[in-house]
Amino acid sequence: MPSIPDLPPSTTLEGRSVLVTGSNVGLGYSAALLSLQLGASPVYLAVRTPAKGDKARETLLADPVVKKNNPNAVVKVYQLDMSTWDGVTSFASKFIADRKAAGEGLDVAMLNAGIINMAYEVAPTGNEAVLQVNHLSTALLSLLLLPLLESSTTPAHTARLMIVTSGTHKRTSLKANPPEDFNYILSLNDKKTFGAMDRYGLGKLLIIFFLRELCEKVTSDKIIINDVCPGMIKTELNRNAPFWAWPVIWAMQLGSNPVEKGAACYVAAVASVGKESHGLWYQYMRLTPYAPVVTDEEGKKLQKRIWNETLGVLDKVVPGIGSGI
Ligand SMILES: NC(=O)c1ccc[n+]([C@@H]2O[C@H](COP(=O)([O-])OP(=O)(O)OC[C@H]3O[C@@H](n4cnc5c(N)ncnc54)[C@H](OP(=O)(O)O)[C@@H]3O)[C@@H](O)[C@H]2O)c1
């Protein structure tokens, strides 16, 4: 596994407000910590369980580097459950209303929350759970945050939207545009289509298509949008894996980079690279080619189809969500 280089020493998030979803543990927690160590404030932890967020807040603020470099740092906790529609819309409404009430913007959004499931599971929305959390809810949250992000762009700083994806998008069952006579995204709710690793990679591939189409509609002078994969990192991601899968997981994790390096990839994507990264994939701290299925001629058609089908689902949740983008 390539070793992740150190952040350029000049990297700073001084005075930037940063939202990190899924930040009570793992890469999200480490990204919140590194952001604070580099001067970010306020940092917003959007977590499924507020008590876990409160605990994370305490340890973040007790970190000696944060205390030294960013003694007045503000960390706020918000509840965000991405397995339900209401969990996403309620979070976004409260978060945006709070910023408006305080006259604040949002400089950086890191959409990190994600899951891998070894077995087929249906989310409360009725959609397969990985499709729901890693693609549909992430897409919805991106759209809901756009106006706040765009209004926070100034001549000195362009707001940032970063989505965490994965190299596993290169190894999925989606190789080319499926026949047009059915809704591909909704077809993934059929249990017969589910395979653990395939579904994880597929969720990431779908959100990459969505992000790239979004980048054609939202220019980089308004918001710089990119996606990041830190490579294999030991976190709690495989917490639900059955005992028989652990030897494989341990073998895959041999030689993996530490979680702090993964967090550095996140920070680099929002602080070290600029407009040149709009709509692109940042892996191991380098702009990296996507799988051909994303960028070839078929991919360009597929990108529009995934966007349209995703908007079709989201429009039923928030009518008109796609209009005006
Ligand atoms: N670790 C890797 O090797 C690797 C590689 C490439 C990409 N990634 C991506 O990195 C991101 C972070 O993963 P991680 O490795 O740090 O895993 P992790 O330690 O399991 O953290 C995942 C975070 O997402 C949150 N989350 C899960 N379901 C949620 C939901 N329904 N609503 C809101 N939050 C939810 C979790 O909250 P709870 O603690 O409450 O469950 C947790 O905070 C994911 O998008 C993952 O796909 C990871």
The ligand as an SDF file (V2000), in Angstrom:
LIG
                    3D

 48 52  0  0  0  0  0  0  0  0999 V2000
  -11.2870    2.5790    6.6880 N   0  0  0  0  0  0  0  0  0  0  0  0
  -10.9700    2.4490    5.4000 C   0  0  0  0  0  0  0  0  0  0  0  0
  -10.1240    1.6360    5.0270 O   0  0  0  0  0  0  0  0  0  0  0  0
  -11.6400    3.3060    4.3820 C   0  0  0  0  0  0  0  0  0  0  0  0
  -11.0850    3.3760    3.0790 C   0  0  0  0  0  0  0  0  0  0  0  0
  -11.7040    4.1850    2.1300 C   0  0  0  0  0  0  0  0  0  0  0  0
  -12.8380    4.9010    2.4760 C   0  0  0  0  0  0  0  0  0  0  0  0
  -13.3500    4.7940    3.7390 N   0  0  0  0  0  0  0  0  0  0  0  0
  -14.5460    5.5830    4.0400 C   0  0  0  0  0  0  0  0  0  0  0  0
  -14.2300    6.4430    5.1170 O   0  0  0  0  0  0  0  0  0  0  0  0
  -15.4400    6.8290    5.7710 C   0  0  0  0  0  0  0  0  0  0  0  0
  -15.2710    6.6970    7.2750 C   0  0  0  0  0  0  0  0  0  0  0  0
  -15.1250    5.3310    7.5730 O   0  0  0  0  0  0  0  0  0  0  0  0
  -14.2150    4.7910    8.7590 P   0  0  0  0  0  0  0  0  0  0  0  0
  -13.2590    3.8290    8.1340 O   0  0  0  0  0  0  0  0  0  0  0  0
  -13.7070    5.8790    9.6180 O   0  0  0  0  0  0  0  0  0  0  0  0
  -15.2960    3.8870    9.5240 O   0  0  0  0  0  0  0  0  0  0  0  0
  -15.9140    3.9950   11.0000 P   0  0  0  0  0  0  0  0  0  0  0  0
  -14.8240    4.0330   12.0010 O   0  0  0  0  0  0  0  0  0  0  0  0
  -16.8950    2.8690   11.0620 O   0  0  0  0  0  0  0  0  0  0  0  0
  -16.6890    5.3900   10.9880 O   0  0  0  0  0  0  0  0  0  0  0  0
  -17.8770    5.5460   10.2640 C   0  0  0  0  0  0  0  0  0  0  0  0
  -18.6360    6.7340   10.8030 C   0  0  0  0  0  0  0  0  0  0  0  0
  -19.8600    6.8450   10.0640 O   0  0  0  0  0  0  0  0  0  0  0  0
  -20.9340    6.9140   10.9910 C   0  0  0  0  0  0  0  0  0  0  0  0
  -22.1820    6.3750   10.4780 N   0  0  0  0  0  0  0  0  0  0  0  0
  -22.4540    5.1090   10.1060 C   0  0  0  0  0  0  0  0  0  0  0  0
  -23.7550    5.0000    9.7690 N   0  0  0  0  0  0  0  0  0  0  0  0
  -24.3060    6.2280    9.9360 C   0  0  0  0  0  0  0  0  0  0  0  0
  -25.6080    6.7440    9.7830 C   0  0  0  0  0  0  0  0  0  0  0  0
  -26.6370    5.9740    9.4050 N   0  0  0  0  0  0  0  0  0  0  0  0
  -25.8240    8.0550   10.0360 N   0  0  0  0  0  0  0  0  0  0  0  0
  -24.8070    8.8460   10.4440 C   0  0  0  0  0  0  0  0  0  0  0  0
  -23.5590    8.4020   10.6430 N   0  0  0  0  0  0  0  0  0  0  0  0
  -23.3050    7.0970   10.3920 C   0  0  0  0  0  0  0  0  0  0  0  0
  -20.4650    6.0860   12.1720 C   0  0  0  0  0  0  0  0  0  0  0  0
  -21.2550    6.3880   13.3240 O   0  0  0  0  0  0  0  0  0  0  0  0
  -21.4800    5.2970   14.5080 P   0  0  0  0  0  0  0  0  0  0  0  0
  -20.1640    5.1650   15.2090 O   0  0  0  0  0  0  0  0  0  0  0  0
  -22.5610    5.8650   15.3160 O   0  0  0  0  0  0  0  0  0  0  0  0
  -21.8790    4.0310   13.8010 O   0  0  0  0  0  0  0  0  0  0  0  0
  -19.0320    6.5670   12.2730 C   0  0  0  0  0  0  0  0  0  0  0  0
  -18.9790    7.7950   12.9260 O   0  0  0  0  0  0  0  0  0  0  0  0
  -16.5340    5.9440    5.1820 C   0  0  0  0  0  0  0  0  0  0  0  0
  -17.2600    6.6750    4.2190 O   0  0  0  0  0  0  0  0  0  0  0  0
  -15.7660    4.8190    4.5200 C   0  0  0  0  0  0  0  0  0  0  0  0
  -16.4820    4.2480    3.4690 O   0  0  0  0  0  0  0  0  0  0  0  0
  -12.7750    4.0430    4.6920 C   0  0  0  0  0  0  0  0  0  0  0  0
  1  2  1  0
  2  3  2  0
  2  4  1  0
  4  5  1  0
  4 48  2  0
  5  6  2  0
  6  7  1  0
  7  8  2  0
  8  9  1  0
  8 48  1  0
  9 10  1  0
  9 46  1  0
 10 11  1  0
 11 12  1  0
 11 44  1  0
 12 13  1  0
 13 14  1  0
 14 15  2  0
 14 16  1  0
 14 17  1  0
 17 18  1  0
 18 19  2  0
 18 20  1  0
 18 21  1  0
 21 22  1  0
 22 23  1  0
 23 24  1  0
 23 42  1  0
 24 25  1  0
 25 26  1  0
 25 36  1  0
 26 27  1  0
 26 35  1  0
 27 28  2  0
 28 29  1  0
 29 30  1  0
 29 35  2  0
 30 31  1  0
 30 32  2  0
 32 33  1  0
 33 34  2  0
 34 35  1  0
 36 37  1  0
 36 42  1  0
 37 38  1  0
 38 39  2  0
 38 40  1  0
 38 41  1  0
 42 43  1  0
 44 45  1  0
 44 46  1  0
 46 47  1  0
M  CHG  2   8   1  16  -1
M  END
$$$$
